[in-house]
């Protein structure tokens, strides 16, 4: 398969916005092979101009009909946003998450709110694609579709 994708190119069926957390592996979660998913990883599934540009490329040039924002349980970025401040460039990520979760204190609920927020940012900025938030449970390996 790697040789074929090199000669024929990629044709992913979905864009996956996944957390940078090394315990979240979209290709394994969705049993996907090389070239099947267009994965964008960012701490806490935050969406900014670079992520939006990457999504636009996947939708416009590769024909991806679906974007999945894959939040997850036990997310360090979401936990940091719930419990305090960060310094340096990490603070930008934490502030973005805090703006979506507000005063929520339930860990699972904050991960859901954060994924839904990122999905709404994508929907507001990119047309012609289905955007679905989801939550991956690290303990069970299950994906809960949120809409």
Helices and strands as residue ranges (DSSP letters): H 2-8, E 14-18, H 26-29, E 37-41, G 43-45, H 49-60, E 66-72, H 76-83, H 90-101, H 107-125, E 130-136, E 143-145
